Amino acid sequence: MSLATPTTLPPAEAAEGRRHFGQFSLRGRVLLSQMPLTLSVALIVVAVAVFHPHIMTDHPYFLGGVGGVALLTVLAGVVPWGRLPPVVYWVIPLLDFVAIAPIWASARHGLDGMVMLSAFPVFWLAWSGIYPVIGVILGFVGSAAVTWWPYLPGTPAFAESLIDYDLHRPVVVPFIMLALAVAASVLTRSMDRQRRDLGAALDSSKTQNRLLQAVVETSDVGILVVDGDGHDVLMNQAQRRTHFIGLPPGRDDGAEHELLLFEADGVTPIPAEDRPVTQALQGHDYRGRIIAIGTDGAQQHLSVSASSMYDEEDNFDGTVVVFQNVTDLMDAIQTRDRFVAEVSHEFRTPLTSIIGYLDVALEEDLDPIVRKFLNTSQRNAERLLGLVTSLLDSAANSSKVTVQEVNLARLVRNSAESVEVQTKKAGLSLQADLPDRMDAKADPVKMGQVVDNLLSNAIKYTPSGGSITVSLRQLGGVGGVDGGGEWAELVVRDTGFGMTAAERGKLFTNFYRTEHVRKAAIPGTGLGLAITQGFVRAHGGEILVSSEKDVGSTFTVRIPLCGPDA
Ligand code: ADP
C-alpha cells in the first residue's frame, strides 16, 4: 500500500483495532516508515556502546548522525503531513541519508552491515508511489552519496583506502540499492494497480447492489431469499406486509412456520411439509402455486413461485421464493363466473319459450313468406340458445360426470351422421373409421358434446373442398396414457385452416379464438374447446392437438374405458 493513498477505516475494523498500514493517517504512515531505521540505529548505538565504546569518543560525527535520526523520527511523528503537499514528507528519507552517512562512516570498521542502513530510505522513496522514477533515482543518488562519502578525496577514509588499496570496495553497493529500489517500486506499482482494479470492482459491485436493493424494495411482488440452512437472507417490503397478514390474530410478529396458510380454497390448512417455503427448501422449484394467507376479511390469495440457488460445486445453496398477490384477479374470475352463470341462466328460460312457440307456430298452415321469416327467427333463436348453453356450461362445474355403460362407437357414429348434411352443404367430405362396438364407462351427454364440438369445429374451420376424418380405436394397456388399463382414442382430423404453435398453446383458454377465424367472422364463442377439455379431464382423460397453419388440425381424445375412478 503506498503512502500517498490514504483510505478510510471501516468502523467495524477500527473497533476491533485491526488497522492495516494504508488505514493510518499520513502522519502515522510517515512515522511507521521511519521506525525501522530508528530501531536499527538504536540497536547500533547499543552494540557500539557495548563492543566499541571508543567509536563514540573517537568519532563525534557518530553521535551527530544518531541525533539526526532521532530528530527526524520526532519530526516524522509531529509534523501534520496530511496538510502539506504529499511530496513534502520526502524530506525525511532524504535527510535520513545525511544522518546515516556519519553513522556508517564512523562505525563501519567496528560493525558489519552499516551500509545497509541506507536501504531504509531507499525503500521508502521507492514504495511511496508519488513519483516512482524520481523516488528510485533519489534513492540511488542518496545511497551512493552515503556509501562514497567517506572515500571522497580529503576525508580520512580516503587516505586510509589509498593505503589499503580498497577504493573499489563500495562500488557495487549503490547499484545493489538501485536494484532493490527498482524491485520495491515495481512491486508497489503493481500492488497499487491491483488495489485500483479491486476498488473499481468493489465500487461497481456496490452500485449494482444499491440498484438491486432499490428494485427489490420497489417491487410489489413479495421476495424472500432463504439460505441453505433455512435462514432468511432477504425479505423485501412487500413480503414483510404479506408476512404480517399471515400472522395469527393479535400477533404482530412471528416466524414463517406460524403463518396461517391455506390451499387455494381459503379454508384447507396447508400441512407443515407442504408449505411453500418448506417445499422450496427441499429443493423443489415450482411456478404459480395458488395459496391463501390470513383469515376472514383480511385473507389474500398469493401466486407463489420458487427457484433454487446452487453454489459453484452445484450444491443446494438456498432458494428464492416470490409471492404475487392475486386476490383481485381471483375475485374478478369469481365475479365473472358468477355473472356468466346467472346471466346465461336468465337468458335460457325466455329463449326456450320463444323456440317452443315458434315450433308451434310453424306447425300451422302459413303464408310462405311468413314461414320463411319464422324459420329464420327460429334458427337464430336456436343459435342464441346454443351460445347461452355454452356460456352456462363453461361456468358450470364441468368436473362432474355421471358415468354409465356407453357404446362409444355408436355415440361417435350418431354424431358423424347428424353432421352429414351440414358437411355436404359446406362442400366437405367426411369419413368415419369406427369399430362396430366399443363399450366404455362414460357420461354419454358430455362425451356426445365432446365429439359434436370437435366435428363442428372441423366443419367450421375447413374451407370448401377439404376433408374430415373421424376415427375411434381401442388402445391396449401399454399404449394407454399412463401405461395401464385400456383406453379409447378418438381422432378428428381435418385439412382446414390449421394454426400456429403460439395459437395452439392458447386454444383451451376460455374465449380464445385465432386471429384468422375472428377476421373471417366465422361464428363462435371461443368456449367450446375449454369446455371439451374440462369434460375429457373429468373422464380422467386427455385431449391433444397437433396442427399446422394452412395444412390442417388433428384433435386426439383419450379416455380410460373403465371410467374416471378406475
Ligand atoms: P369456437 O369454435 O366457438 O370459436 P372453440 O373453443 O371450439 O370455440 O375453438 C377455439 C378456437 O380454436 C376457434 O375459434 C378456432 O380459432 C380454433 N379452432 C378450433 N378448432 C379448430 C380447427 N379444427 N381448425 C382450426 N382452428 C380451430
Boltz pocket constraint, residues with backbone or C-beta under 6 A from the ligand:
constraints:
  - pocket:
      binder: B
      contacts: [[A, 453], [A, 454], [A, 457], [A, 458], [A, 461], [A, 462], [A, 494], [A, 496], [A, 497], [A, 498], [A, 499], [A, 507], [A, 509], [A, 512], [A, 513], [A, 514], [A, 515], [A, 517], [A, 522], [A, 523], [A, 524], [A, 525], [A, 526], [A, 527], [A, 528], [A, 529], [A, 530], [A, 553]]
      max_distance: 6.0
